[in-house]
């Protein structure tokens, strides 16, 4: 949990602002990434922009941008404003619109470099809590979309072999790996969420299976099977 932040900051209205932003982040495996984008709006409390790189609520990013002085907390004379920010909202699609809350000049919790962990607020759902829901056998048809590497092998139609409120076991032919994020949608288009690949296994038929953790939305009640799997 991030401490020492004033709750009233999040209530400040944001103004339309279009400036170039260099965004730096770190994946769960420690690998760093960088992306250039342009802001959509900003305030003293935070900023929003679109990213192709998948990010998660609670992830800390480092931003560099020519932010107007009236929106800065420090370094008023520097051409570029360098600030750590916390992801507070993530839209669907690629690129996705990301809303961030400014943290300050230093990483959270006294980190000496860009952190890879999550920094969640009290009301944010914890990933471990989402995994407590029982899985049930399913044949729900799904579209699976790989967002990190666009190309010919970036989307497929498949199905969930088992399903819970916050996850699924999905058969796949996509070249994906543990820790990667994908987009999941049912064939009728009523359910859409990003998901983290928590594990990759090989089934009895020799085909890979993905153990997915849903990140944005739980499975609607109407899509859940009735009986728990043994």
N, C-alpha and C positions, 0 to 999 in steps of 0.2 A: 504494500500500500504506500502511496506517495504521501508524505507528511508535510505540514508547513505550508500548504497551498490555501489561499483564501477562496472559500466557496463562492463568494459573490462575483469573482472574476468571470465565472462561466456564464453569468447572466448578462454580460455586456453585449450590446448589439454589434455585429460585425458590419464593416463597410466594404463595398466592392473595391477590390484592389488587384491589379494585375502587374506583378513583378516576377522576374525569373527567380527560381528557387533551386538550389542544389540540395538534394536530400541524400543522406547517408544512413545506412542501417546495417544491422548484423543479423544473420540467420541463426537458427538454433544450433547449427553445427559449427558456429564460429566464423563462417565465411562472411566477409563484408560485401556490400553492394552500394552503388551510387546511381542516382537518376536525376536528370534535369527535368523540371516541370515549370509551371507558371501558377501563381496563386489566383484564387477566385475571390476570396474575401479575407479580411483580417480585422483584429482588434488588439487591445492591450492584452487580452487573455489568450488569444489563439489565432489559428489560421486554417484555411482549407485549400486543397488543391487535388488534382487527379494524379494517380500513380498507376503504372503498369506492374510494378513490383508488388507482389502480395504482402500485405501487412496485417497485423492483428491488433485488436483492442488491448491496450496495456503495453504496447511496444514503444520503446523510446527511440526517437530518431534525432539526428543532428541536422539542423537547417542552416544554410548560408544564403543571404538575400539582402538586397538593398531596401530594407524596411524603412518607411518614413520615421523620422525622429519622434513624432507624436505617439508612435506605437511601441517605442523601445523602453526598456527598463534600465539599460546601461549602454556603454559604447556609443554615445550619441554622435560622436564626430567620425567614427569609422565608416568608410564607404560601404562595407558589408557587415551585416548583423549576423552574429553566430549565436545560435540558441538551441538548447535541447527542448524537444517537445514530445508530448505523450499522445499516442493515438487514442481517440475517444469514440470515433465512429468510422465505419467503413461501408461504403455503398457496394452494390452488386455490379457485375460486369467488369470488363477490362478495356481501357483503364477504369479504375473505380475512384469515386470521390471520397477523400479522406479528411476528416476533421480532427484537428490536434489542439491540445492545450499546452501553452508555453510553460516550461519548467524553470528555465534559467540558464546561466552561463555554464553550469557544471552538470554532469550526469546525475541521475537520481541515486540516492543511498550512498553517496560518496564514491561511486565507481571512478576508476582512473581512466577508463576508456569506454567506448561505446558498448553498452551492455547488450546481451542477447536474451535476457530473461524478460518476463512480463511484470508490469507494475500495475496491479489492479486496484480499483476503488472499492469501497465496502459493498456497493450494490452490484458490482460486476459479477456475472456467473463464472465460477471457477471450472476449468476444464475437467478436473478430477471429479467434481460433483456431477457433471454431465454423463460420466461413464457408469454411474450407479444404476441406470435404468436397464432392466432386463432386455436381452435381445430375443426376438421371435422370428421363426422361419418365415420367409417371404419370397415372392417372385415379382416384386414391384419393379416395373420397367423404369429405367433412369437414363438420362443423358449425362455423360461425364466429360468435363471439359478441362483440359490442361491449359492454364493461363500463363505460366512462366516462360514457355517456349512455344510461340505460335508456329504453325506449320501443318503439313499434311497429316501428321500423327498427333493431332492436338484435341480431337473430339471423337467420341464413340457412343453408341447406344448399347446399353448393357442392362443388368438387373441386380437387385440386392438379394443375396441369398439369406441374410437375416437382417433384421431392422429393429432399432429402438428409437426412443424419442430424440436422442442426440447422436446417433451413429448408425453405421451399417457395415456389413461385409459385402464387398462388391467385386464381381469378376471383371477382369480388365485385360486389354491387349495394349494399353498405352505404355510407353517407356518412361515410367515415373518411379520415384524413389521415396523412401521413408523421410518424413519431414516436409515434403512438398505439399503445396496447397492446390486444390482443384475446385471447380464449380460443379455442383450437383443440382439436377432439375428433374422432376418427374415428367413423364411423357405428355401429360396433359397441361403442363405449364402452371400448375397450381402451387408448386413448392420449389423454391430456389434458395440455395445457401452455398457458401464456401465451406470447404471441409479440409481438415488436415489429415494427411496420410500418417497414421500412427504406427502402422506395421505393414509389411508386404510378405505374403506367404504363398506357397505353391499348393494347389489343391490336388486331389487324387487323380484328376484328369491331366495334370501337368501344367495347368494354366494358373497364372498369378491371381491372387485375391488381395484386395486392399481393405485394411481395417480403417474406416473413416470416422473421424470425430467432427460432427457438424459444429460450425463456429458462429453462424449468424442467427439461424432460426431452428427450432425443433421441428420434427416431423409432425405434420397435422394429424389430429386424431383419426380423421377419415382414411388415412393411408396406412395406419398401423394395423398389423395382424391382431387377431383376437387372443390367441393362445400363446403363452411363453414357450420358447424352445427349451428342451431339457438341457 
